Amino acid sequence: METPSSSTPVTLEDVARRAGVSPSTASRALNGSARKVRGEYRARVHAAAVELGYIANTAAQAVTRGRGEYLAMVVNGINDDYFSPVAAGVLKAAEAADRMVTMISSRNSAQQAAQVVSTLRSQRPRAIILAGGRSVTSTFWEERLVEELAAFQDEGGRVVAISEEGMPFDTVSLDNVAAASELAAALAGLGYRRVTILGGPADARTAHDRVRGFVAGLAEHGIEVPPSGVIHCGFDRDGGYAAAGECLRRRMPAELVLAISDTVAVGAIARFREAGMSLPEDMAVAGIDDVTVLRDVAPALTTVRLPWPEAGRAALDLALRPTEAEPRLVRMSGHAVLRESTPGVFGR
């Protein structure tokens, strides 16, 4: 029997010819058609495909079925605090469900995210998981992104957001207000009264909610944070470093710095040490997220442990379920973890 040249791709017709069946039978055997294929024929087709090194044309399958089998995950950026644990949760759940996930970065741009989704619509993945926070006020490109996602869903795809509540899609949401409030209240209970907040970007919803939580938790103990007590900064290590420098420049009388993320806290620690301060004796520092790679920071960082891997798994589970009449919402919460970076004013 003639064997296809190694320089040309093996086609479905080649597999059918080798197996001695029709191309339609070979297609049903390889593509998981609902129409039954006799076990003998299925075995012959799969054996021929392996022998010839046949690789299925997934784009063609997507056209035939109307939807591909892989899922796409769109994230703000690979350097986001929570990207790695969220991605790990999605990938672990996808592996258990025998699904493939393609990950794409929007580079922290709603415009780029909208363009990515527009491209994905033509590629027809089974679902799109959107992981990332939103702005405090809706922008043109955020509205465009929602429109693209809604169109994708109208075309038969599934959309799941790992984000703040409010999007018209199934959503996995972590309660940032409650997380920050619990941490602030716990630290106020340790005697801290003079507090500065490193508040992240002023227009980021995640940062906004965490600052709101910090203020609320402190207020429970009669501690008021004036607007000047919140220093806005980038949502990363360099942002924390710059914000701590600004804190020093203003000679703010703080004994505790609450950072809206662990990476912001680490940047602040570096700047305070550079200024000759001893931590936590001269300044206590706390963050949020409990990023695994930062658990070895010295002193060990007080934080809020958020269930990022679980959020990823929940999102994948929603993506594989049939849609319902109304968007589903899965709320998750974290808990404060007190460590050496905040011994309390009574422990000094």
Buried (B, 14 or more C-beta within 10 A) or exposed (E): EEEBEEEEEBBBEBBBBBBEBEBEBBBBBBBEBEEEBEEEBBEBBBEBBEEBEBEEEBEEBBEEBEBBBBBBBBBBBEBBBBBBBBBBBBBBBBEEEEBBBBBBBBEBBBBBBBBBBBEBBEEBBBBBBBBBBBBBEEBEBBEBBBEBBBEBBEEEBBBBBBBBEEBEBBBBBBBBBBBBBBBBBBBBEBBBEEBBBBBBBEEBBBBBBBBBBBBBBBBEBEBEBEEEBBBBBBBBBBBBBBBBBBBBEEEBEBBBBBBBBBBBBBBBBBBBBEEEBEBBEEBBBBBBBBBEEBEEBEBBBBBBBBBBBBBBBBBBBBBBEEBEEEBEBBEBBBBBBBBBBBBBBEEE
